[in-house]
Amino acid sequence: MADIFNEVNEDVRKEKSLALWKAYGKYVIGAAILIVVATAAYVGWQNYTQNQSREQGAEFEAAAALVADGKLDEGAAAFAGLAEAGNAGYRPLASLREAAAMIDAGEGEKALIIYDKLAADSSVDPEFSTLANLLAGYYLLDNGTTNQVRERIAPLTESGALWSATANELLALTYIKDGDNAKAKEILTVIQNDAAAPQDVKSRVAQLLAAIEGA
């Protein structure tokens, strides 16, 4: 009889965690993606101003306009061309936007190939390889397994790594999705107590911790 009650309690726990994931998971993902993409855009803009790549800037804006108009395949192709022939600033940024357009077009597997290629490219700034792995992790959280996400971001969660707080936030989400709120709380508490963690990440972490307590 005790086993039956344990199974019921486990089902209830997982159901609550799933509800928590549905309520907060996509919000956190959206916020984090905005942050990392904005950072990538800033890095790209720095390279743009340094290299005075006006022609490539116009190409980038034209590709972005195609995506904004819903012409995802054309926009992705335009970004792919810039990713191939652009300068050190625009190549990786165009790759990230190409991958995003592929995901919007329902071709996430192709986007993962782009992320993998960028993550392995030693010629680009480390910010971009980190972003590639992070964004791949966010995609896999909804379209892969939590183990795939953890394997992808493992090097990024180490203390002192670039955007480690964001990577650990994503790691905590994998445990929330699995129903392991205790492990998620442990990771989120470390982020909350990390003096180096960005304030916007801490704000989301506080909301997630409050939601876990409520669950």
C-alpha positions as CSV (number, residue, x, y, z in Angstrom):
1,M,0.0,0.0,0.0
2,A,2.9,2.4,0.8
3,D,4.2,1.9,-2.7
4,I,0.9,2.9,-4.2
5,F,0.9,6.2,-2.1
6,N,4.5,6.8,-3.1
7,E,3.6,6.5,-6.8
8,V,0.7,8.8,-6.4
9,N,2.8,11.4,-4.6
10,E,5.4,11.1,-7.4
11,D,2.7,11.7,-10.0
12,V,1.4,14.7,-8.2
13,R,4.9,16.1,-7.8
14,K,5.6,15.7,-11.5
15,E,2.3,17.2,-12.4
16,K,3.0,20.3,-10.3
17,S,6.5,20.6,-11.9
18,L,5.0,20.3,-15.4
19,A,2.5,23.1,-14.5
20,L,5.4,25.2,-13.2
21,W,7.3,24.6,-16.4
22,K,4.3,25.5,-18.6
23,A,3.8,28.7,-16.5
24,Y,7.3,29.9,-16.3
25,G,9.6,28.0,-18.6
26,K,8.8,29.7,-21.9
27,Y,8.8,33.1,-20.2
28,V,12.4,32.5,-18.9
29,I,13.5,31.1,-22.3
30,G,12.1,34.2,-24.1
31,A,13.7,36.6,-21.8
32,A,17.1,34.9,-21.9
33,I,17.1,34.6,-25.7
34,L,16.4,38.4,-25.9
35,I,19.4,39.0,-23.7
36,V,21.8,36.8,-25.6
37,V,20.7,38.0,-29.0
38,A,20.9,41.6,-27.9
39,T,24.4,40.9,-26.6
40,A,25.3,39.3,-30.0
41,A,23.9,42.3,-31.8
42,Y,26.0,44.6,-29.6
43,V,29.2,42.6,-30.4
44,G,28.3,42.6,-34.0
45,W,27.8,46.4,-34.0
46,Q,31.1,46.9,-32.3
47,N,32.8,45.0,-35.2
48,Y,30.7,46.9,-37.7
49,T,31.8,50.3,-36.4
50,Q,35.4,49.2,-36.2
51,N,35.5,47.8,-39.7
52,Q,33.1,50.4,-41.3
53,S,31.4,47.6,-43.2
54,R,28.6,49.6,-44.6
55,E,27.8,47.3,-47.4
56,Q,27.6,44.3,-45.2
57,G,25.4,46.3,-42.8
58,A,23.0,47.0,-45.6
59,E,23.0,43.3,-46.5
60,F,22.3,42.3,-42.9
61,E,19.4,44.8,-42.6
62,A,17.9,43.5,-45.9
63,A,18.1,39.9,-44.7
64,A,16.4,41.0,-41.4
65,A,13.7,42.7,-43.4
66,L,13.0,39.6,-45.3
67,V,12.6,37.6,-42.1
68,A,10.4,40.3,-40.6
69,D,8.1,40.1,-43.7
70,G,7.7,36.4,-43.2
71,K,10.0,35.4,-46.0
72,L,11.9,33.0,-43.8
73,D,13.6,30.9,-46.5
74,E,14.8,34.0,-48.4
75,G,16.0,35.7,-45.2
76,A,17.8,32.6,-44.1
77,A,19.5,32.3,-47.4
78,A,20.6,35.9,-47.3
79,F,22.0,35.5,-43.8
80,A,23.8,32.3,-45.0
81,G,25.5,34.3,-47.7
82,L,26.6,36.9,-45.3
83,A,27.8,34.2,-42.8
84,E,29.9,32.8,-45.6
85,A,31.4,36.0,-47.0
86,G,31.0,38.6,-44.2
87,N,33.7,40.0,-41.9
88,A,34.6,38.8,-38.5
89,G,31.8,40.8,-36.9
90,Y,29.0,39.9,-39.3
91,R,29.8,36.3,-40.1
92,P,28.8,34.8,-36.7
93,L,26.0,37.3,-36.1
94,A,24.5,36.3,-39.5
95,S,24.9,32.6,-38.6
96,L,22.8,33.2,-35.4
97,R,20.1,35.0,-37.4
98,E,20.2,32.3,-40.1
99,A,19.6,29.6,-37.4
100,A,16.8,31.7,-35.8
101,A,15.1,32.0,-39.2
102,M,15.4,28.2,-39.8
103,I,13.8,27.5,-36.4
104,D,10.9,29.9,-37.2
105,A,10.5,28.1,-40.5
106,G,10.2,24.8,-38.7
107,E,13.6,23.5,-39.7
108,G,15.2,23.2,-36.3
109,E,17.5,20.4,-37.2
110,K,19.2,22.6,-39.8
111,A,19.5,25.3,-37.2
112,L,21.3,22.9,-34.9
113,I,23.8,22.2,-37.6
114,I,24.4,25.9,-37.9
115,Y,24.8,26.3,-34.1
116,D,27.3,23.4,-34.1
117,K,29.4,24.9,-36.9
118,L,29.5,28.2,-35.1
119,A,30.3,26.7,-31.7
120,A,33.3,24.9,-33.3
121,D,34.6,27.9,-35.2
122,S,37.8,29.0,-33.4
123,S,38.1,32.1,-35.6
124,V,35.1,33.9,-34.1
125,D,34.9,35.7,-30.7
126,P,34.1,33.3,-27.8
127,E,30.9,35.3,-27.2
128,F,29.4,33.8,-30.4
129,S,30.4,30.2,-29.7
130,T,28.9,30.5,-26.3
131,L,25.7,32.0,-27.7
132,A,25.5,29.2,-30.3
133,N,25.5,26.5,-27.6
134,L,23.1,28.5,-25.4
135,L,20.6,29.0,-28.1
136,A,20.9,25.4,-29.2
137,G,20.2,24.5,-25.6
138,Y,17.0,26.6,-25.5
139,Y,15.8,25.0,-28.7
140,L,16.5,21.5,-27.4
141,L,14.7,22.2,-24.2
142,D,11.4,22.2,-26.1
143,N,12.5,20.0,-29.1
144,G,14.9,17.5,-27.6
145,T,15.7,15.9,-24.3
146,T,16.9,17.4,-21.1
147,N,20.0,15.3,-21.2
148,Q,20.8,16.8,-24.6
149,V,20.5,20.2,-23.2
150,R,22.8,19.4,-20.2
151,E,25.4,17.9,-22.5
152,R,25.3,20.9,-24.7
153,I,25.8,23.5,-22.0
154,A,27.9,21.6,-19.5
155,P,31.1,23.6,-20.2
156,L,29.1,26.9,-19.9
157,T,27.9,26.2,-16.4
158,E,31.3,26.2,-14.8
159,S,32.1,29.1,-12.5
160,G,33.8,31.9,-14.3
161,A,32.6,30.8,-17.8
162,L,31.1,33.3,-20.1
163,W,27.4,33.8,-19.3
164,S,27.6,31.0,-16.7
165,A,24.6,32.4,-14.8
166,T,22.4,32.2,-17.9
167,A,23.7,28.6,-18.6
168,N,22.9,27.5,-15.1
169,E,19.5,29.1,-15.3
170,L,18.9,26.9,-18.3
171,L,20.3,23.9,-16.4
172,A,17.8,24.5,-13.6
173,L,14.9,24.6,-16.2
174,T,15.9,21.1,-17.4
175,Y,15.4,19.8,-13.9
176,I,12.1,21.7,-13.5
177,K,11.0,20.1,-16.7
178,D,12.1,16.6,-15.4
179,G,10.1,17.2,-12.2
180,D,13.2,17.5,-10.0
181,N,12.4,20.8,-8.2
182,A,14.9,20.1,-5.4
183,K,17.8,20.0,-7.8
184,A,16.5,23.0,-9.7
185,K,16.2,24.9,-6.4
186,E,19.8,24.0,-5.5
187,I,21.1,25.4,-8.8
188,L,18.9,28.5,-8.7
189,T,20.0,29.3,-5.1
190,V,23.7,29.2,-6.2
191,I,22.9,31.7,-8.9
192,Q,20.9,33.9,-6.5
193,N,23.9,34.1,-4.2
194,D,26.5,34.7,-6.9
195,A,27.7,38.3,-6.7
196,A,28.8,38.1,-10.4
197,A,25.4,37.0,-11.7
198,P,23.6,39.8,-13.8
199,Q,20.6,41.4,-12.0
200,D,18.1,40.5,-14.7
201,V,19.1,36.8,-14.3
202,K,18.7,37.1,-10.6
203,S,15.3,38.6,-11.0
204,R,14.1,35.7,-13.1
205,V,15.7,33.3,-10.6
206,A,13.8,34.8,-7.7
207,Q,10.6,34.4,-9.6
208,L,11.4,30.7,-10.3
209,L,12.3,30.1,-6.7
210,A,9.1,31.6,-5.5
211,A,7.1,29.5,-8.0
212,I,8.9,26.3,-6.9
213,E,8.1,27.1,-3.3
214,G,4.5,27.7,-4.3
215,A,4.4,24.4,-6.1
